[in-house]
Every structure is written in structure tokens, then in C-alpha cells.
Amino acid sequence: MAVNVARLAVFSPVDSTARVDVVVRRLTDAIALGLLADGEQLPSEAELAGRLGVSTVTVREALMALRQQGLVETRRGRGGGSFARAPSELDVTERLRAFAVDELRDLGDHYAAIAGAAARLAAQRSLPSDVAPLWRSLDEMAGAESNAHLRRLDGRFHIEVAAASQSARLTREEIRLQADIGPLLWLSHENLGGHDETAAQHRAIAEAIGGGDADRARALAERHVLDATDHLIELRLRLRE
């Protein structure tokens, strides 16, 4: 009987509260990572509901939560609607202090697996038009004038790799992980002077994907994340000292 009840609980419909949380998280990550640009107008409530597969009531509640967080601004009248508002820069070092070393290692291992799978599939499935955005992002990174801009472009590059895999699930997971750990991984490069090394790794990944070398693309993407994780753990240990 207990097993049957547990199965019923596992497979019961997702309630509206959980769906609101999912929509809030999805849009928060997109705004934080710059996938929705500062000031960009969001689709209407009806269109958002249709795209996300939820009710307009759920979308309305999610937008209300985002307004309270300062991530969405709603304007009334002609030309009105809901507009994305980029968050202020977080104190990433203080955020790093909240993680234990074991948590960072586990998160890095998970991210490496996702990044490696995405790069492998991208090498197997992508067309030249899918690879072109990677090179545009790398060119923009070479000319970026601030670390904040570099960090956003770094996140965009990795999301573009996932998108080139033609897997919606991998892309969504990449977006989630970029929001969770992306700024922290960039902090390791920023503090340890690894910009040149990072750029070289990015270009090697893009070349492997463009050349259709799936095994090399996977290995490079995994090593890229694991190297950054090792640097991040070193930095975390220094903060402890």
C-alpha cells in the first residue's frame, strides 16, 4: 500500500505553485545570463503561456514575482508591456564562500558531464550556421573591455555550444548551470590570470565542433570545466585561510 501511495505522489500532476517557480527560474536565468537583454520586451502573457505550456494565471504570478525582484518592469498604456531588467553585479566572492569544497567538486563534475555531452553532440549534429555564433562570441570576447562583459560572453559561448547540440534539454540544463556556477568558474580565471588560457580552450572547442571531431570536442569541453573547477577550489581554499 505504501508503495502505491508513493507512486501516486510521484506521478501526481504538477501544481500551479511549482509551475510558477519553474517559470520564475527560467526567466530569471535568461535575464541574468543576458539571453533576455536589459530593456527587452517580453512576449505577451498569452504568448508566454502558450510557449511555456502553462496557464496565463501562472505567467501573471511569475511576472509579479519577477517585478518584486526587480528583474521585470511593467509599463502601462500604448507601447507598454513587460520588460527585462538586468540584475546588478553580485559579489561573486561572497557567493563562493557559501559553497563547501565538496559541493564545488560535485557541481563541477556534473557540469563537465553536461558540457562534454553537449560538445560531442554539437560536433556530430551542427551545421556551419550553428557554429558561426561560437566564433562571433569569441571575436567579441577578444575585444571586450570589461570583466563583466567577458563573463557574460563566456556564458553565452557555452550556451551556444549546447544549442548547437540540437538538444533542448541539454540547452536548458546548460542555462541553469551557467546561472548557478558560471560566474564562479569565471572568477577562477579572473583571479588567476587565466584569460589567455581560457580563450585558447574556447577556440579549441569551437574548432573541434566545426571539424566534426566529437571525441575531441567532448574531451576538451570536459577538461575546460574541470580545470576551471580546480582553480575555483584553490581560490575557495585561499578564502578559508
C-alpha positions in Angstrom: 0.0 0.0 0.0 2.8 2.4 0.9 4.5 1.8 -2.4 1.3 2.5 -4.3 0.7 5.8 -2.4 4.3 6.8 -3.1 3.9 6.1 -6.8 0.7 8.1 -6.8 2.5 11.0 -5.2 5.4 10.8 -7.7 3.1 10.8 -10.7 0.5 13.3 -9.5 0.0 16.5 -11.6 2.4 19.4 -11.0 0.6 22.0 -9.0 0.4 25.7 -10.0 2.8 26.8 -7.3 5.6 24.5 -8.6 4.9 25.8 -12.2 5.2 29.4 -11.1 8.6 28.6 -9.5 9.7 26.9 -12.8 8.7 29.9 -14.9 10.3 32.3 -12.5 13.6 30.3 -12.5 13.5 30.0 -16.3 13.1 33.8 -16.9 15.5 34.7 -14.0 18.2 32.6 -15.6 17.6 34.1 -19.0 17.7 37.7 -17.7 20.8 37.1 -15.5 22.7 35.5 -18.4 21.7 38.2 -20.9 19.6 35.8 -23.1 16.9 38.4 -22.5 18.7 41.7 -22.9 18.2 44.6 -20.5 15.2 46.5 -21.6 14.0 43.8 -24.0 10.2 43.5 -24.2 8.9 40.1 -23.2 6.2 38.3 -25.2 2.6 39.0 -24.0 1.2 36.9 -21.1 -0.8 34.8 -23.6 2.2 34.2 -25.8 4.4 33.3 -22.9 1.8 30.9 -21.5 1.5 29.2 -24.9 5.3 28.8 -25.3 5.8 27.6 -21.8 2.8 25.3 -21.7 1.2 26.9 -18.6 -1.8 29.0 -17.9 -1.9 32.8 -18.2 -2.6 32.9 -14.4 0.7 31.1 -13.8 2.6 33.5 -16.1 0.9 36.5 -14.4 2.0 35.3 -10.9 5.6 34.6 -12.2 5.8 38.1 -13.7 4.6 39.5 -10.4 7.4 37.7 -8.6 10.0 38.9 -11.1 8.8 42.5 -10.6 9.3 42.2 -6.9 12.8 41.0 -7.6 13.4 44.0 -9.9 14.0 41.7 -12.9 10.9 42.8 -14.8 9.4 46.2 -15.3 5.8 46.6 -16.5 4.6 49.7 -18.3 1.0 50.6 -18.9 -0.6 52.3 -21.9 0.5 52.5 -25.5 3.8 50.8 -26.1 3.5 49.1 -22.7 4.2 45.6 -21.6 6.7 43.7 -19.5 10.4 44.4 -20.0 13.5 42.6 -18.7 15.8 44.4 -16.3 19.3 43.1 -15.8 20.3 42.5 -12.2 23.1 44.5 -10.6 26.5 42.8 -10.4 26.6 40.3 -7.5 29.6 40.0 -5.1 30.7 36.7 -6.6 33.4 36.2 -4.0 30.9 36.2 -1.2 28.7 33.8 -3.1 31.7 31.5 -3.4 32.1 31.5 0.4 28.7 29.8 0.7 30.0 26.7 -1.1 31.9 23.9 0.6 34.8 22.4 -1.4 32.9 19.1 -1.8 29.9 20.9 -3.2 32.1 22.7 -5.7 33.7 19.5 -6.8 30.4 17.7 -7.2 28.9 20.6 -9.1 31.9 20.8 -11.4 31.8 17.1 -12.2 28.1 17.4 -13.1 28.7 20.5 -15.2 31.7 18.8 -17.0 29.4 15.8 -17.9 26.8 18.2 -19.4 29.3 20.3 -21.2 31.1 17.3 -22.6 27.8 15.7 -23.9 26.7 19.0 -25.5 30.0 19.5 -27.2 30.1 15.9 -28.5 26.6 16.2 -30.0 27.3 19.6 -31.4 30.3 18.2 -33.3 28.0 15.4 -34.7 24.9 17.4 -35.5 25.8 21.1 -36.0 25.7 22.9 -39.4 28.1 25.7 -40.3 25.3 28.1 -39.3 25.2 26.6 -35.8 29.0 27.0 -35.4 29.1 30.6 -36.6 27.7 32.1 -33.4 30.6 30.5 -31.4 33.2 32.3 -33.5 31.2 35.6 -33.2 31.2 35.3 -29.4 34.9 34.5 -29.3 35.6 37.5 -31.5 33.5 39.7 -29.2 35.4 38.3 -26.2 38.7 39.3 -27.7 37.5 42.9 -27.9 35.6 43.1 -24.6 36.6 46.0 -22.4 35.4 44.8 -19.0 35.4 41.6 -17.0 31.6 41.8 -16.6 31.2 41.8 -20.3 33.7 38.9 -20.7 31.8 36.9 -18.1 28.5 37.4 -20.0 30.1 36.4 -23.3 31.7 33.4 -21.7 28.3 32.2 -20.6 26.8 32.9 -24.0 29.5 30.9 -25.7 28.8 27.8 -23.6 25.0 28.1 -24.1 25.7 28.4 -27.9 27.7 25.2 -27.8 24.7 23.5 -26.1 22.3 24.9 -28.6 24.4 23.6 -31.4 23.9 20.1 -30.0 20.2 20.4 -31.1 19.1 19.2 -27.7 16.6 21.4 -25.9 17.1 19.5 -22.6 20.9 19.9 -22.7 20.5 23.6 -23.6 18.1 24.2 -20.7 20.5 22.4 -18.3 23.4 24.5 -19.6 21.4 27.7 -18.9 20.6 26.5 -15.4 24.2 25.6 -14.7 25.5 28.9 -16.2 23.3 30.7 -13.8 24.4 28.6 -10.8 28.1 28.2 -11.3 29.1 30.2 -14.5 30.1 33.4 -12.6 32.0 31.4 -10.1 34.0 29.5 -12.7 34.8 32.8 -14.4 36.0 34.1 -11.1 38.7 31.5 -11.1 40.1 32.7 -14.5 39.7 36.4 -13.4 41.7 35.9 -10.2 44.4 33.6 -11.5 45.1 35.5 -14.7 43.8 32.7 -17.0 42.1 34.8 -19.7 44.6 33.7 -22.4 44.4 30.1 -21.5 40.6 30.3 -21.4 40.4 31.9 -24.8 42.7 29.1 -26.2 40.4 26.4 -24.7 37.3 28.1 -26.2 38.9 28.2 -29.6 40.0 24.6 -29.5 36.4 23.6 -28.5 34.9 25.6 -31.4 37.5 24.1 -33.9 36.7 20.6 -32.8 33.0 21.2 -33.1 33.4 22.8 -36.5 35.6 20.0 -37.7 33.1 17.3 -36.6 35.6 15.7 -34.1 33.1 14.6 -31.5 35.5 12.8 -29.1 37.9 15.7 -29.1 35.1 18.2 -28.6 33.8 16.2 -25.6 37.3 15.8 -24.0 38.1 19.5 -24.5 34.8 20.7 -23.0 35.1 18.4 -20.0 38.7 19.4 -19.4 37.8 23.1 -19.7 35.2 22.8 -16.9 37.3 20.6 -14.7 40.4 22.9 -15.0 38.2 25.9 -14.0 36.7 23.9 -11.1 40.2 23.0 -9.8 41.2 26.7 -9.9 37.9 27.6 -8.2 38.6 25.1 -5.4 42.1 26.6 -4.9 40.5 30.0 -4.6 37.9 28.8 -2.2 40.7 27.3 0.0 42.5 30.6 0.0 39.4 32.3 1.2 39.2 29.8 4.0 42.7 30.7 5.0 
